[in-house]
Amino acid sequence: MVPQVLFNKGEVIAMKLFSGTRKIACAAVAVLTTLGLAACGSAGSSGKVTKITFFDSKVEIVDSLKALAKEYQKETGVTVEVWGTTGDDYITQLKTKLANKTTGPSIYTTGGGQEGDTLKSYMADLSGAPFVKNIAEGKAYELDGKTLGMPAAVEGYGLIVNTSLVDPATVTTQDGFISMLKQAKADGKYTGFELSQESYFLIGHMLNTAFALQSDPKQFVADVVSGKAKLQDTKEFQDLGQIYEAIRDNTNNPLQINYDKQIGDLMTGKTASVNQGMWINTMLSSYEDSSAKLQMLPFPLADNSKLAVDVPLYYHVNSSKSSAEQKASIDFLNWMVTSKTGQDYIVNKFKFIPAMTNIKVDESKMDVLA
């Protein structure tokens, strides 16, 4: 998720990163789910579409999304087949699937930016969809004056700390964070920090932060592309190198740790902190007996004091499909964000912060990360 907004204590500063950042960062969208078989939408004898397909990229909600699809089928008779992917290569698989107009998905997701620009020819114009009026200001995926994507949610990420092990006040600066890593290794009771092997978690988030901290991120990316600026000569990237050296010297090898183990180690006290986002909420119910007390802090790269916040994913309708299948897809998306059932899943099962103005949440009932 490339951060579009960095905020702290109510101060909101727009810092949209140029889409080319993804090329430079080599930060793949983090996706892990179950590989589904391609299937095309089908219609009954009346000509009405009775089945659509949804290629999902968000591992944390795939089971809940499948359950929601069953609820939709009960109410409407339309089957929504949810596909997933087991690898870190959702976009690569998506391009392959979209190339086949017959078996490609009816609905799919992208993270916007370069992904959106690359796949815009496969995006149906949603400007006239009934849910568009409820999209929060600035949160739709828009190109050339058209609404091409509905936002899934708003998410934030940063340094998630188990405050039972580490005083948050000690890791608000880069030097403090590095000192904590060294002290944790010396004590030998737990590691101070842990990365996991998936590319987005391994490098993407922190690298995105280094770009976002530039005074003009868009211009900086253009300067890097043109050769005018070099990452190795830029303070924030030099600082990032220092942090990675400290992680290498004082924590476990991340290539031996996957996403599930990383969160498990955090919740069982084997590590004091991780660089993750509020999307881990859906995994925490597996650790009901955990004594971990979590707090999200800004990742202190170059003493950064702001969390990264963005729309992580947009839902798109495949423009290669028939008008009837496109309408059936829009109907499902509209039901998802307007029905009581869909809204309940979004807030309580997916544990999303809605990007739709018509979905209300009780902040007192939200978990600490959200």
C-alpha positions as a printed NumPy array, in Angstrom:
array([[  0.   ,   0.   ,   0.   ],
       [  1.676,   3.23 ,  -1.118],
       [  0.777,   5.853,   1.495],
       [ -1.311,   8.728,   0.159],
       [ -1.707,  10.53 ,   3.466],
       [  0.533,  10.858,   6.478],
       [ -1.133,  12.109,   9.627],
       [ -0.384,  12.774,  13.261],
       [ -2.617,  14.103,  16.056],
       [ -5.305,  15.277,  13.693],
       [ -2.915,  16.983,  11.296],
       [ -3.512,  15.712,   7.773],
       [ -0.867,  16.272,   5.118],
       [ -1.513,  15.06 ,   1.601],
       [  1.538,  13.275,   0.246],
       [  0.457,  11.322,  -2.818],
       [  3.222,   9.246,  -4.239],
       [  3.78 ,   9.1  ,  -7.96 ],
       [  2.666,   5.763,  -9.364],
       [  6.198,   5.067, -10.594],
       [  7.216,   4.501,  -6.96 ],
       [  5.985,   0.939,  -7.258],
       [  8.4  ,   0.3  , -10.122],
       [ 11.329,   1.691,  -8.182],
       [ 10.409,   0.107,  -4.884],
       [  9.681,  -3.27 ,  -6.45 ],
       [  7.006,  -3.467,  -3.774],
       [  4.561,  -6.106,  -4.867],
       [  1.05 ,  -6.098,  -3.513],
       [  1.037,  -8.48 ,  -0.552],
       [ -1.419, -11.241,  -1.322],
       [ -1.842, -14.723,   0.082],
       [ -4.987, -16.775,  -0.414],
       [ -6.197, -19.995,  -1.938],
       [ -5.764, -20.502,  -5.673],
       [ -9.147, -20.571,  -7.432],
       [-10.038, -21.97 , -10.822],
       [-11.175, -19.541, -13.493],
       [-14.846, -19.565, -14.391],
       [-16.949, -17.218, -16.457],
       [-20.202, -15.59 , -15.43 ],
       [-23.259, -17.604, -16.385],
       [-26.843, -16.77 , -17.212],
       [-30.068, -18.643, -16.631],
       [-32.678, -19.401, -19.261],
       [-34.177, -15.936, -18.722],
       [-30.92 , -14.328, -19.767],
       [-30.306, -12.938, -16.281],
       [-26.765, -13.449, -15.022],
       [-26.831, -16.012, -12.23 ],
       [-23.102, -16.255, -11.502],
       [-20.22 , -13.805, -11.289],
       [-16.613, -14.209, -10.184],
       [-14.549, -12.127,  -7.773],
       [-10.737, -12.326,  -7.833],
       [ -9.68 , -11.214,  -4.341],
       [ -6.202, -10.124,  -3.293],
       [ -6.657,  -9.669,   0.438],
       [ -5.769, -12.819,   2.355],
       [ -7.13 , -11.636,   5.681],
       [-10.75 , -11.433,   4.493],
       [-11.013, -14.23 ,   1.93 ],
       [-12.977, -16.597,   4.19 ],
       [-15.33 , -13.841,   5.308],
       [-15.768, -12.713,   1.696],
       [-16.782, -16.227,   0.717],
       [-19.29 , -16.275,   3.575],
       [-20.675, -12.921,   2.437],
       [-21.035, -14.303,  -1.086],
       [-23.199, -17.115,   0.3  ],
       [-25.405, -14.569,   2.047],
       [-25.818, -12.743,  -1.253],
       [-26.781, -15.944,  -3.007],
       [-29.437, -16.624,  -0.373],
       [-30.95 , -13.179,  -0.876],
       [-30.692, -12.864,  -4.656],
       [-30.076, -16.286,  -6.152],
       [-26.882, -15.003,  -7.794],
       [-23.707, -16.977,  -7.106],
       [-20.522, -15.024,  -6.405],
       [-17.508, -17.3  ,  -6.789],
       [-14.535, -15.929,  -4.882],
       [-11.041, -16.69 ,  -6.172],
       [ -7.768, -16.08 ,  -4.405],
       [ -4.065, -16.556,  -4.944],
       [ -1.464, -18.294,  -2.812],
       [  1.489, -16.212,  -3.954],
       [  2.928, -12.724,  -3.79 ],
       [  2.074, -12.215,  -7.432],
       [ -1.584, -11.22 ,  -7.576],
       [ -1.123,  -8.611, -10.286],
       [  0.809, -11.019, -12.498],
       [ -1.971, -13.586, -12.167],
       [ -4.615, -10.904, -12.657],
       [ -3.106,  -9.79 , -15.966],
       [ -3.148, -13.387, -17.184],
       [ -6.77 , -13.863, -16.157],
       [ -7.952, -10.576, -17.647],
       [ -6.325, -11.439, -20.975],
       [ -8.92 , -14.195, -21.384],
       [-12.194, -12.349, -21.883],
       [-14.214, -15.523, -21.439],
       [-12.811, -16.828, -18.176],
       [-11.522, -13.602, -16.617],
       [-13.034, -12.389, -13.324],
       [-16.152, -10.238, -13.198],
       [-14.776,  -8.208, -10.275],
       [-11.136,  -7.737,  -9.33 ],
       [ -8.95 ,  -5.48 ,  -7.211],
       [ -5.937,  -3.247,  -7.718],
       [ -4.009,  -0.907,  -5.471],
       [ -4.444,   1.982,  -7.891],
       [ -1.325,   3.885,  -8.944],
       [  0.762,   2.092, -11.548],
       [ -1.398,  -1.036, -11.265],
       [ -4.475,   0.986, -12.121],
       [ -2.817,   2.789, -15.008],
       [ -1.67 ,  -0.528, -16.459],
       [ -5.082,  -2.19 , -16.237],
       [ -7.422,   0.739, -16.889],
       [ -8.525,  -0.678, -20.247],
       [-10.144,  -3.549, -18.316],
       [-12.063,  -1.232, -15.988],
       [-15.738,  -0.544, -16.578],
       [-16.931,   3.024, -16.017],
       [-18.687,   3.02 , -12.642],
       [-19.591,   6.71 , -12.683],
       [-23.299,   5.927, -12.887],
       [-23.269,   3.179, -10.239],
       [-25.607,   3.875,  -7.29 ],
       [-22.847,   3.52 ,  -4.683],
       [-20.671,   6.291,  -6.146],
       [-22.572,   9.031,  -4.301],
       [-21.559,   7.413,  -0.999],
       [-17.815,   7.217,  -1.658],
       [-15.918,   9.477,   0.748],
       [-14.356,  12.546,  -0.822],
       [-11.141,  11.794,  -2.633],
       [-11.361,   8.031,  -2.042],
       [-12.685,   6.788,  -5.405],
       [-10.305,   5.549,  -8.077],
       [-10.715,   8.067, -10.876],
       [ -9.036,   8.468, -14.244],
       [ -9.897,  10.782, -17.122],
       [-12.925,  12.119, -15.278],
       [-14.433,   8.665, -14.727],
       [-14.92 ,   6.619, -11.571],
       [-13.239,   3.292, -12.297],
       [-12.91 ,   1.809,  -8.814],
       [-14.796,   1.633,  -5.517],
       [-12.532,   1.876,  -2.432],
       [-12.446,  -1.193,  -0.227],
       [-11.497,   0.674,   2.941],
       [ -9.088,   3.093,   4.535],
       [ -6.07 ,   1.527,   6.242],
       [ -3.055,   2.666,   8.164],
       [  0.28 ,   1.057,   8.926],
       [  3.357,   1.667,  11.002],
       [  5.354,   0.136,  13.842],
       [  3.063,  -2.132,  15.868],
       [  4.507,  -2.528,  19.351],
       [  3.648,  -4.919,  22.178],
       [  3.624,  -2.353,  24.97 ],
       [  3.876,  -5.165,  27.514],
       [  7.478,  -5.579,  26.342],
       [  8.531,  -2.173,  25.051],
       [  7.74 ,   1.356,  26.229],
       [  6.429,   3.169,  23.121],
       [  8.255,   6.334,  24.181],
       [ 11.602,   4.612,  23.642],
       [ 11.031,   3.891,  19.93 ],
       [  9.812,   7.234,  18.618],
       [ 13.205,   8.03 ,  17.073],
       [ 15.453,   6.053,  14.758],
       [ 18.263,   5.911,  17.328],
       [ 15.79 ,   4.783,  19.996],
       [ 14.467,   2.027,  17.758],
       [ 17.951,   0.744,  16.928],
       [ 18.931,   0.852,  20.621],
       [ 15.862,  -1.216,  21.453],
       [ 16.878,  -3.851,  18.896],
       [ 20.36 ,  -4.089,  20.384],
       [ 19.086,  -4.243,  23.972],
       [ 16.563,  -6.95 ,  23.142],
       [ 19.287,  -9.076,  21.562],
       [ 21.528,  -8.564,  24.599],
       [ 18.758,  -9.573,  26.991],
       [ 17.887, -12.637,  24.911],
       [ 14.253, -12.856,  26.032],
       [ 12.706, -11.822,  22.721],
       [ 13.703, -10.084,  19.505],
       [ 13.019,  -6.38 ,  19.312],
       [ 11.543,  -6.503,  15.817],
       [ 10.612,  -9.013,  13.16 ],
       [ 10.119,  -8.871,   9.405],
       [  8.544, -11.574,   7.265],
       [  9.582, -12.926,   3.882],
       [  6.728, -11.551,   1.734],
       [  8.064,  -8.711,  -0.398],
       [  5.504,  -6.14 ,   0.628],
       [  6.205,  -6.714,   4.324],
       [  9.933,  -7.291,   3.85 ],
       [ 10.739,  -4.031,   2.066],
       [  7.669,  -2.354,   0.551],
       [  6.225,  -0.499,   3.51 ],
       [  9.47 ,   0.936,   4.809],
       [ 10.688,   1.836,   1.33 ],
       [  7.394,   3.61 ,   0.654],
       [  7.933,   5.615,   3.828],
       [ 11.345,   6.797,   2.616],
       [  9.72 ,   8.095,  -0.576],
       [  6.818,   9.687,   1.298],
       [  9.191,  11.63 ,   3.545],
       [ 10.588,  13.606,   0.608],
       [  9.426,  17.226,   0.439],
       [  7.895,  16.598,  -2.988],
       [  7.559,  12.827,  -3.472],
       [  6.224,  13.04 ,  -7.019],
       [  9.053,  15.271,  -8.194],
       [ 11.59 ,  13.172,  -6.313],
       [ 10.467,  10.028,  -8.126],
       [ 10.71 ,  11.852, -11.453],
       [ 14.221,  12.974, -10.527],
       [ 15.229,   9.405,  -9.654],
       [ 13.828,   8.109, -12.935],
       [ 15.72 ,  10.777, -14.89 ],
       [ 18.921,  10.184, -12.945],
       [ 18.959,  13.649, -11.388],
       [ 18.586,  12.17 ,  -7.89 ],
       [ 20.076,   8.973,  -6.487],
       [ 18.639,   6.961,  -3.641],
       [ 22.073,   6.248,  -2.164],
       [ 22.728,   9.984,  -1.861],
       [ 19.412,  10.741,  -0.138],
       [ 19.369,  10.966,   3.669],
       [ 16.137,   9.022,   4.209],
       [ 17.409,   6.096,   2.151],
       [ 20.755,   6.202,   3.925],
       [ 18.827,   6.074,   7.212],
       [ 16.802,   3.157,   5.894],
       [ 20.045,   1.333,   5.163],
       [ 21.149,   1.865,   8.759],
       [ 17.879,   0.457,  10.031],
       [ 18.178,  -2.625,   7.839],
       [ 21.73 ,  -3.193,   9.034],
       [ 20.479,  -3.04 ,  12.635],
       [ 17.638,  -5.451,  11.811],
       [ 20.097,  -7.838,  10.134],
       [ 22.489,  -7.753,  13.069],
       [ 19.963,  -7.999,  15.9  ],
       [ 16.906,  -9.958,  14.735],
       [ 15.94 , -13.224,  13.08 ],
       [ 16.446, -13.893,   9.375],
       [ 13.161, -12.716,   7.787],
       [ 13.504, -15.167,   4.905],
       [ 12.797, -17.918,   7.437],
       [  9.664, -16.206,   8.742],
       [  6.329, -16.027,   6.967],
       [  3.404, -13.692,   7.659],
       [  1.56 , -16.103,   9.976],
       [  4.667, -16.76 ,  12.067],
       [  5.453, -13.062,  12.304],
       [  2.044, -12.27 ,  13.788],
       [  2.216, -15.363,  15.985],
       [  5.586, -14.278,  17.364],
       [  4.195, -10.811,  18.103],
       [  1.166, -12.148,  19.939],
       [  3.108, -14.763,  21.939],
       [  5.837, -12.382,  23.091],
       [  8.647, -13.773,  20.943],
       [  9.113, -10.398,  19.29 ],
       [  8.329,  -6.933,  20.585],
       [  7.335,  -5.209,  17.361],
       [  6.551,  -5.589,  13.665],
       [  6.038,  -3.192,  10.778],
       [  2.445,  -3.943,   9.827],
       [ -0.997,  -2.383,   9.538],
       [ -4.475,  -2.632,  10.953],
       [ -5.232,  -5.468,   8.528],
       [ -3.716,  -7.895,  11.032],
       [ -6.877,  -7.375,  13.123],
       [ -8.612, -10.379,  11.599],
       [ -5.731, -12.646,  12.678],
       [ -5.699, -11.596,  16.329],
       [ -8.765, -13.615,  17.339],
       [ -6.585, -16.716,  17.122],
       [ -4.652, -15.455,  20.156],
       [ -7.409, -14.889,  22.717],
       [ -5.108, -15.916,  25.58 ],
       [ -2.347, -13.545,  24.504],
       [ -1.111, -10.982,  27.026],
       [  0.169,  -8.722,  24.238],
       [ -1.063,  -5.144,  24.305],
       [ -0.698,  -3.557,  20.903],
       [ -0.206,   0.036,  19.858],
       [  0.503,   1.397,  16.381],
       [  3.221,   4.031,  16.146],
       [  4.773,   5.893,  13.222],
       [  7.692,   3.909,  11.82 ],
       [ 10.622,   6.043,  13.094],
       [ 12.648,   6.103,   9.887],
       [ 14.531,   9.419,   9.975],
       [ 12.529,  10.202,  13.133],
       [  9.26 ,  10.159,  11.165],
       [  6.313,  11.071,  13.408],
       [  3.356,  10.256,  11.147],
       [  1.399,   7.119,  10.326],
       [  0.88 ,   6.098,   6.702],
       [ -2.777,   6.069,   5.644],
       [ -4.312,   5.132,   2.317],
       [ -6.997,   3.278,   0.414],
       [ -5.245,  -0.088,   0.001],
       [ -7.474,  -1.607,  -2.667],
       [-10.126,  -0.668,  -5.16 ],
       [-12.856,  -2.919,  -6.533],
       [-13.148,  -2.85 , -10.319],
       [-15.66 ,  -4.351, -12.739],
       [-14.214,  -6.097, -15.79 ],
       [-15.103,  -4.064, -18.878],
       [-14.535,  -7.117, -21.094],
       [-17.663,  -8.753, -19.727],
       [-21.143,  -8.44 , -21.198],
       [-23.281,  -5.501, -20.105],
       [-25.473,  -7.946, -18.165],
       [-22.504,  -9.368, -16.254],
       [-21.173,  -5.888, -15.569],
       [-24.563,  -4.892, -14.167],
       [-24.662,  -8.037, -12.002],
       [-21.201,  -7.147, -10.676],
       [-22.236,  -3.578,  -9.875],
       [-25.343,  -4.922,  -8.148],
       [-23.196,  -7.069,  -5.871],
       [-20.814,  -4.234,  -5.01 ],
       [-23.772,  -1.954,  -4.31 ],
       [-25.391,  -4.591,  -2.076],
       [-22.117,  -5.064,  -0.231],
       [-21.947,  -1.404,   0.832],
       [-25.659,  -0.618,   1.249],
       [-27.285,  -3.708,   2.767],
       [-27.243,  -4.35 ,   6.516],
       [-25.613,  -7.706,   5.863],
       [-22.842,  -6.265,   3.706],
       [-22.151,  -3.377,   6.058],
       [-21.977,  -5.742,   9.026],
       [-19.38 ,  -7.852,   7.234],
       [-17.318,  -4.823,   6.23 ],
       [-17.153,  -3.424,   9.765],
       [-17.33 ,  -6.509,  11.978],
       [-15.982,  -9.384,   9.867],
       [-13.523,  -7.666,   7.518],
       [-12.76 ,  -5.155,  10.306],
       [-12.377,  -2.378,   7.768],
       [-12.542,   1.36 ,   8.324],
       [-15.175,   2.139,   5.669],
       [-14.403,   4.548,   2.859],
       [-18.146,   4.99 ,   2.296],
       [-20.066,   7.788,   4.002],
       [-23.217,   5.689,   4.391],
       [-21.516,   3.052,   6.574],
       [-21.474,   4.136,  10.187],
       [-19.149,   2.697,  12.814],
       [-19.126,   2.834,  16.601],
       [-15.55 ,   3.869,  17.35 ],
       [-15.889,   2.665,  20.929],
       [-16.277,  -0.88 ,  19.621],
       [-13.352,  -0.767,  17.226],
       [-10.105,  -2.499,  18.115],
       [ -7.069,  -0.498,  19.169],
       [ -5.317,  -0.627,  15.781],
       [ -8.37 ,   0.587,  13.841]])
